[in-house]
Amino acid sequence: MKRTAAYFLFSLMLFASLCACRRSEPVTPEALRGVPKEQLQERREAILSRHADGSSLSKRETAEVEAIREQERRLDNPWIFGEWQERHGARLIFRDDGTVSVGARGGYYDELGVYKFSSPEQPSYESTWTLTYDEEGKPVVLVARPEGDFFLYPFHNSRKSVNEQQGDLQTAVETGFYFKKNQ
């Protein structure tokens, strides 16, 4: 009888310790989809207030605060959301959760700005987008490419059209694609 009670107590303690050590899931874009900006701010402030004594944030908390701040930047610029189309059919669909649909492309622009059709076309893909700011404080959207670099969309003069660039913030090169916002 004592053995059974000791085994039961040991099992209960083991189960309790496993539950206490369980890590919460990392924040995903889907978890932030549709959450109002005010709730995001409250969530971020709650995390930071737990460390008001100067203690360090855990890696999970740091990642969650960064994801929340990135989502807040997206929500500060709702004019980006929706479909953007290029005259030769390429499309971008920016969503509020940080995902983007990059449409198929049937060609490219050469050095002279002439569109060259190619076969087979580059297939569409799903990616993520991040909003950052250039040195002048104007928004630049970065879209991750499967090749490892980025498409850049610097919104300097207009919120209804943008010239696409490829590379990174330091070495961006124009691609020739000019996207307009669909109303």
HUBELUR-V873049 format. One line per field, one symbol per residue. burial: I if it has 9 or more other ideal C-beta (glycine too) atoms within 8 Angstrom, else O. Layout:
burial->???
This chain:
burial->OOOOOOOOOOOOOOOOOOOOOOOOOOIOIOOIIOOOOOOIIOIIOOIIOOIOOOOOIOOIIIIIIOIIIIIIIIIOIOOIOOOIIIOOIIIIIIIIIIIIIIIIIIIIIOOOOOOOOIOOIOOOOOIIIOIIOIOOOIIIIIIOIOOOOIIIIIIOOOOOOIOIIIIOOOOIOOIIIIIIIOO
